[in-house]
Amino acid sequence: MNLTLKVWRQQNRTTQGNIVDYQVKDISPDMSFLEMLDVLNEDLLRRGEEPVAFDHDCREGICGSCNLFINGRAHGPEQGTTTCQLHMRKFSDGDTITIEPWRATAFPVNKDLSVDRSAFDRIIQAGGYISINTGGTPDANEIPIPKDISDRAFEAATCIGCGACVASCKNASAMLFVSAKVSQLALLPQGHVERKTRVENMVAQMDLEGFGACTNIGSCAAECPVGISLENIAILNQEFLAAKATSNNLV
């Protein structure tokens, strides 16, 4: 396939960016989207031009690094798919493809298509873990947990932290990401000891990072590549209200 790419180029987070047109030729439909970008960069290097910066790591849909807006949709046109799992067979010869980075105040652009998502890391550091010393690793079946609860906790734990929820939300809200992390631990008995301080601290850090408020539009769940449910936001709200009702933290 021969394609026209409209790629966002930006030198760094303090400079003005713009869309630049590129032509790529002989693209195999079996290539992944990131492999197609590799072909573009190889061509740019041969011509002595600076390659396009973009984030990637595992290229297996696990790490969540491949955060791209493709033709106005997070991770591209295929439902439940990360950018690295998107194949060029989803496009046609002669297509024009617009490629942009995530758009959110809390996700500043590092360069070109690469964005700084360290705000997510700081939210996790604020409380997305279990710090209680429980000694050695217990047997997997030692703590009886109903299957429906363990299934819901596992589904919440599948969040890869890519940021598609933030980029897709008109308010740039991180509620789906934060709620997945809160729900994962709130549903399991191991997370109950710190559940109140956890949700308070994580929500406070989320607000501090500059993410917007949730208005339950649902675009976050619609574009999530791993299908995180809006049910988790309801769980977070329930956990937060319960924590605030009995909290000593008046801030």
Wavefront OBJ file of the C-alpha trace (Angstrom):
o trace
v 0.000 0.000 0.000
v 1.025 3.602 -0.591
v -0.137 5.966 2.156
v -0.080 9.640 3.080
v 0.760 10.253 6.735
v -0.069 13.497 8.512
v 2.211 13.348 11.547
v 2.401 15.737 14.489
v 5.968 17.060 14.826
v 7.034 19.003 17.904
v 10.636 19.543 18.970
v 9.927 19.647 22.713
v 7.220 20.555 25.200
v 7.992 24.288 25.043
v 7.840 24.681 21.249
v 4.919 24.985 18.862
v 4.038 21.814 16.992
v 2.524 21.278 13.567
v 1.328 18.585 11.183
v 3.850 17.409 8.569
v 2.913 15.305 5.532
v 4.910 12.192 4.610
v 4.531 9.536 1.939
v 5.229 5.864 2.660
v 5.270 3.246 -0.080
v 5.024 -0.526 -0.408
v 3.560 -0.995 3.074
v 2.572 -4.606 3.705
v -0.939 -5.156 5.099
v 0.633 -7.612 7.543
v 2.752 -4.922 9.190
v 1.752 -3.533 12.544
v 1.142 0.212 12.764
v 4.402 0.700 14.655
v 6.317 -1.272 12.035
v 4.899 1.107 9.454
v 6.275 4.006 11.525
v 9.630 2.197 11.626
v 9.597 2.152 7.804
v 8.869 5.899 7.796
v 11.759 6.563 10.187
v 14.173 4.445 8.164
v 13.266 6.477 5.108
v 13.738 9.749 7.008
v 17.160 8.639 8.261
v 18.252 7.710 4.738
v 17.300 11.230 3.648
v 19.232 12.783 6.543
v 16.084 13.954 8.335
v 15.181 13.553 11.997
v 13.013 10.470 12.691
v 9.605 10.740 14.339
v 9.725 10.126 18.088
v 7.048 7.785 19.406
v 6.647 5.638 22.521
v 6.846 1.854 22.373
v 8.216 -1.051 24.346
v 6.786 -4.587 24.403
v 4.774 -4.315 21.159
v 2.527 -7.055 22.541
v -0.374 -4.976 23.900
v 0.836 -5.301 27.493
v 2.890 -2.256 28.459
v 0.547 0.512 27.259
v 3.371 2.626 25.839
v 2.075 2.922 22.268
v -0.171 5.894 22.918
v -1.223 7.375 19.583
v -4.297 9.136 18.247
v -4.949 7.689 14.789
v -7.531 9.430 12.623
v -9.094 10.948 15.731
v -9.348 7.733 17.759
v -7.152 6.489 20.577
v -5.101 3.516 19.332
v -6.850 3.637 15.962
v -10.028 2.329 14.351
v -10.103 -1.202 15.769
v -12.038 -1.828 18.990
v -10.153 -3.284 21.960
v -6.745 -2.989 20.326
v -3.568 -1.141 21.234
v -1.609 0.713 18.548
v 1.086 -1.962 18.457
v -1.569 -4.634 17.781
v -3.213 -2.616 15.012
v -2.305 -3.985 11.588
v -2.142 -2.069 8.342
v -4.784 -4.334 6.805
v -7.288 -2.062 8.578
v -6.351 0.631 6.057
v -6.538 0.791 2.261
v -4.133 1.777 -0.472
v -4.154 5.544 -0.955
v -5.486 6.326 2.531
v -4.493 9.452 4.420
v -3.753 8.737 8.101
v -3.490 11.472 10.727
v -1.251 10.556 13.671
v -1.166 12.682 16.838
v -0.080 12.319 20.473
v -2.443 12.201 23.451
v -4.015 15.596 24.142
v -4.213 16.411 27.868
v -2.710 19.048 30.144
v -1.507 16.302 32.491
v 0.199 14.524 29.554
v 2.655 17.101 28.155
v 4.275 16.257 24.825
v 7.943 15.319 25.158
v 8.612 15.303 21.434
v 6.534 14.542 18.341
v 4.247 11.631 19.308
v 5.893 10.920 22.672
v 4.070 12.142 25.785
v 4.958 12.258 29.481
v 2.539 9.999 31.371
v 4.451 10.088 34.664
v 1.320 11.593 36.274
v -0.061 8.039 36.317
v 3.051 6.844 38.153
v 2.623 9.506 40.827
v -1.023 8.510 41.325
v 0.046 4.910 41.900
v 2.779 6.078 44.268
v 0.144 7.961 46.257
v -1.622 4.745 47.251
v -2.002 2.144 44.518
v -0.307 -0.619 46.446
v -0.475 -2.698 49.646
v 2.144 -1.651 52.194
v 1.078 -3.915 55.081
v 3.762 -6.441 56.003
v 2.053 -9.812 55.662
v 5.171 -11.946 56.062
v 5.897 -14.676 53.556
v 3.835 -15.255 50.431
v 0.670 -17.145 51.421
v -0.670 -20.068 49.466
v -2.908 -18.970 46.607
v -5.936 -20.767 48.070
v -5.347 -19.816 51.709
v -7.706 -16.806 51.578
v -11.119 -17.866 50.227
v -12.434 -15.290 47.755
v -15.708 -15.756 45.839
v -15.092 -16.271 42.144
v -17.230 -13.339 41.043
v -15.163 -11.027 43.284
v -11.841 -12.401 42.074
v -13.011 -12.127 38.466
v -13.988 -8.478 38.901
v -10.675 -7.700 40.623
v -8.784 -9.420 37.819
v -10.686 -7.477 35.169
v -9.801 -4.212 36.914
v -6.172 -5.315 37.173
v -5.908 -5.702 33.399
v -5.602 -1.911 33.012
v -2.295 -1.251 31.216
v -2.150 2.458 32.052
v -1.917 3.580 28.431
v -3.905 6.784 28.962
v -6.447 6.249 26.173
v -9.197 6.993 28.700
v -7.717 10.422 29.427
v -7.093 11.236 25.774
v -10.627 10.203 24.765
v -12.405 12.121 27.525
v -13.575 15.652 26.711
v -12.573 16.589 30.284
v -9.244 14.698 30.188
v -10.389 12.779 33.259
v -8.304 9.952 34.716
v -11.209 8.428 36.626
v -11.252 5.149 34.674
v -7.544 4.562 35.292
v -7.703 5.507 38.982
v -10.914 3.577 39.568
v -9.407 0.429 38.039
v -6.467 0.621 40.439
v -8.699 1.391 43.436
v -11.229 -1.329 42.554
v -8.572 -3.966 42.053
v -7.460 -3.633 45.687
v -10.782 -2.633 47.258
v -12.460 -5.822 46.027
v -9.864 -8.115 47.608
v -9.430 -8.661 51.367
v -5.691 -7.959 51.120
v -6.476 -4.359 50.224
v -9.095 -3.637 52.879
v -6.735 -2.411 55.620
v -5.661 0.672 53.653
v -8.753 1.174 51.527
v -9.760 4.520 53.054
v -6.382 6.241 52.888
v -5.725 4.703 49.484
v -8.723 6.195 47.718
v -8.336 9.567 49.440
v -4.671 9.867 48.519
v -5.053 8.642 44.945
v -7.981 10.950 44.185
v -6.125 13.881 45.763
v -3.067 13.166 43.615
v -5.251 12.807 40.513
v -6.680 16.281 41.133
v -3.226 17.681 41.854
v -1.946 16.418 38.503
v -4.563 18.493 36.678
v -6.876 15.805 35.303
v -10.450 16.874 34.670
v -13.642 15.767 36.410
v -15.685 12.766 35.303
v -19.110 13.479 33.791
v -19.944 9.839 32.954
v -19.935 10.302 29.169
v -18.417 6.839 28.766
v -15.919 7.643 26.017
v -13.133 6.358 28.265
v -14.555 2.840 28.458
v -15.497 2.897 24.772
v -11.877 3.522 23.746
v -10.137 1.437 26.428
v -8.086 -1.232 24.607
v -8.586 -3.803 27.379
v -12.251 -3.106 28.126
v -12.095 -1.605 31.629
v -15.697 -1.168 32.764
v -17.420 2.008 33.973
v -18.503 -0.096 36.958
v -15.090 0.645 38.428
v -15.869 4.372 38.543
v -18.986 3.562 40.581
v -16.827 1.503 42.947
v -14.341 4.367 43.292
v -17.126 6.846 44.085
v -18.519 4.470 46.686
v -15.086 3.958 48.243
v -14.373 7.701 48.248
v -17.675 8.658 49.883
v -17.267 5.977 52.531
v -13.711 7.123 53.225
v -14.673 10.795 53.505
v -17.596 10.003 55.816
v -15.237 8.571 58.432
v -12.025 10.409 57.561
v -9.806 12.458 59.808
v -8.449 14.182 56.713
v -10.454 17.399 56.410
v -8.538 18.715 53.381
l 1 2 3 4 5 6 7 8 9 10 11 12 13 14 15 16 17 18 19 20 21 22 23 24 25 26 27 28 29 30 31 32 33 34 35 36 37 38 39 40 41 42 43 44 45 46 47 48 49 50 51 52 53 54 55 56 57 58 59 60 61 62 63 64 65 66 67 68 69 70 71 72 73 74 75 76 77 78 79 80 81 82 83 84 85 86 87 88 89 90 91 92 93 94 95 96 97 98 99 100 101 102 103 104 105 106 107 108 109 110 111 112 113 114 115 116 117 118 119 120 121 122 123 124 125 126 127 128 129 130 131 132 133 134 135 136 137 138 139 140 141 142 143 144 145 146 147 148 149 150 151 152 153 154 155 156 157 158 159 160 161 162 163 164 165 166 167 168 169 170 171 172 173 174 175 176 177 178 179 180 181 182 183 184 185 186 187 188 189 190 191 192 193 194 195 196 197 198 199 200 201 202 203 204 205 206 207 208 209 210 211 212 213 214 215 216 217 218 219 220 221 222 223 224 225 226 227 228 229 230 231 232 233 234 235 236 237 238 239 240 241 242 243 244 245 246 247 248 249 250 251
